[in-house]
Amino acid sequence: MSSPSTTPVSSTAASIDSVPVSPETREPSLPDQAELGSSQPPWYEEKSSNLRSSDISFIKEKGGMSNSFEVIIPGLNERAHRPPQGFHSFYINQLEMGLRFPLPRFIADLCQHIKISPSQLAPNSYSFLLSLAILL
């Protein structure tokens, strides 16, 4: 029987520990706290919507919405992460991946359970969740 210092597991662990750290390997570059609290523009880019009022009919059709749903296009200074009171933000690519209105009950319940807005789900999550519903 081999000693504990010569087992394949211990020799592999030792070889991993002995790998030198590459000088090109760096920590992710995040802004420092002073930059985040400053009055300068944020370190991320905020973009306004490129949708127009003429796109509302396309959005309603793509989302399978009846006339009981009100769709508004955000203004130049409005952002998806700050929707108007009583509204939720959704993205066109979420509609392209299968999101329909009204939201399926299990998707609404899932979002409520994990405490997120439906717009925070990745676009392809809708197609996966809808496929799961079919399988179940």
C-alpha positions as CSV (number, residue, x, y, z in Angstrom):
1,M,0.0,0.0,0.0
2,S,1.3,3.5,-0.8
3,S,1.8,6.2,1.7
4,P,-0.7,9.1,1.9
5,S,1.8,11.5,0.3
6,T,2.2,9.4,-2.9
7,T,-1.4,8.6,-3.7
8,P,-2.7,9.8,-7.1
9,V,-5.1,12.2,-5.5
10,S,-2.4,13.8,-3.3
11,S,0.1,14.0,-6.2
12,T,-2.5,15.7,-8.4
13,A,-3.5,18.1,-5.6
14,A,0.2,18.9,-5.1
15,S,0.7,19.6,-8.8
16,I,-2.4,21.9,-8.9
17,D,-1.1,23.8,-5.9
18,S,2.3,24.2,-7.6
19,V,1.0,25.8,-10.8
20,P,2.3,29.4,-10.9
21,V,-0.2,32.2,-11.3
22,S,0.0,33.8,-14.7
23,P,0.9,37.5,-14.6
24,E,-1.9,38.1,-17.1
25,T,-4.5,36.7,-14.7
26,R,-6.2,39.6,-13.0
27,E,-9.2,40.2,-10.8
28,P,-12.3,41.6,-12.5
29,S,-12.2,45.4,-13.0
30,L,-15.0,47.0,-11.0
31,P,-15.3,50.6,-10.2
32,D,-14.2,51.7,-6.7
33,Q,-16.7,53.0,-4.2
34,A,-15.6,56.7,-4.8
35,E,-16.5,56.3,-8.5
36,L,-19.9,54.8,-7.7
37,G,-20.8,57.6,-5.3
38,S,-19.7,60.4,-7.5
39,S,-21.8,62.7,-9.7
40,Q,-20.0,61.5,-12.8
41,P,-21.9,59.3,-15.4
42,P,-22.3,55.7,-14.2
43,W,-19.6,53.1,-15.1
44,Y,-22.3,51.2,-17.1
45,E,-24.0,52.6,-20.2
46,E,-27.7,53.5,-19.9
47,K,-29.5,53.3,-23.2
48,S,-32.9,54.6,-24.1
49,S,-35.5,52.5,-25.9
50,N,-35.4,52.6,-29.7
51,L,-39.1,51.7,-29.9
52,R,-41.8,54.0,-31.2
53,S,-45.5,54.4,-30.7
54,S,-46.0,52.7,-34.1
55,D,-44.5,49.5,-32.6
56,I,-47.3,49.1,-30.0
57,S,-49.5,47.1,-32.4
58,F,-46.5,44.8,-33.2
59,I,-45.9,44.3,-29.5
60,K,-49.5,43.5,-28.8
61,E,-49.7,41.0,-31.7
62,K,-46.3,39.3,-30.8
63,G,-47.4,39.0,-27.1
64,G,-50.9,37.8,-27.9
65,M,-52.4,40.7,-25.9
66,S,-56.0,41.7,-25.9
67,N,-57.1,45.3,-25.8
68,S,-57.4,45.0,-22.1
69,F,-53.5,45.4,-21.9
70,E,-52.0,48.8,-22.0
71,V,-48.6,49.0,-23.7
72,I,-46.5,52.2,-23.3
73,I,-43.2,52.9,-24.9
74,P,-40.6,54.4,-22.5
75,G,-39.6,58.0,-23.0
76,L,-36.0,59.1,-23.5
77,N,-35.3,59.4,-19.8
78,E,-37.2,56.3,-18.7
79,R,-35.4,52.9,-18.2
80,A,-36.6,49.4,-18.0
81,H,-35.4,49.0,-14.5
82,R,-37.6,51.9,-13.4
83,P,-41.0,51.2,-15.0
84,P,-43.9,53.6,-14.2
85,Q,-46.1,52.9,-11.2
86,G,-48.4,50.0,-12.0
87,F,-46.5,48.8,-15.0
88,H,-43.9,46.0,-15.7
89,S,-41.1,46.1,-18.2
90,F,-40.6,43.5,-20.8
91,Y,-38.2,43.2,-23.7
92,I,-39.0,42.4,-27.4
93,N,-36.6,39.4,-27.3
94,Q,-38.7,37.9,-24.4
95,L,-41.7,38.0,-26.7
96,E,-39.7,36.4,-29.4
97,M,-38.8,33.6,-27.1
98,G,-42.4,32.7,-26.2
99,L,-43.6,35.2,-23.6
100,R,-47.4,35.7,-24.0
101,F,-49.9,37.7,-22.0
102,P,-51.5,37.1,-19.7
103,L,-48.5,35.5,-18.1
104,P,-49.0,31.8,-17.5
105,R,-49.9,31.2,-13.9
106,F,-46.9,29.0,-13.1
107,I,-44.4,31.6,-14.5
108,A,-46.1,34.3,-12.4
109,D,-46.0,32.0,-9.3
110,L,-42.3,31.1,-9.9
111,C,-41.3,34.7,-10.2
112,Q,-43.3,35.5,-7.0
113,H,-41.6,32.6,-5.2
114,I,-38.1,33.5,-6.1
115,K,-38.9,37.2,-5.7
116,I,-38.1,38.6,-9.1
117,S,-39.9,40.5,-11.7
118,P,-40.8,38.5,-14.9
119,S,-38.6,40.9,-16.9
120,Q,-35.6,39.7,-14.9
121,L,-35.9,36.2,-16.4
122,A,-33.5,35.7,-19.3
123,P,-35.3,35.7,-22.7
124,N,-34.7,32.0,-23.3
125,S,-36.1,31.2,-19.9
126,Y,-39.6,31.6,-21.2
127,S,-39.1,29.0,-23.9
128,F,-37.6,26.6,-21.4
129,L,-40.3,27.2,-18.8
130,L,-43.1,26.8,-21.4
131,S,-41.5,23.6,-22.6
132,L,-41.3,22.3,-19.0
133,A,-45.1,23.1,-18.6
134,I,-45.8,21.0,-21.7
135,L,-43.8,18.1,-20.3
136,L,-45.4,18.3,-16.9
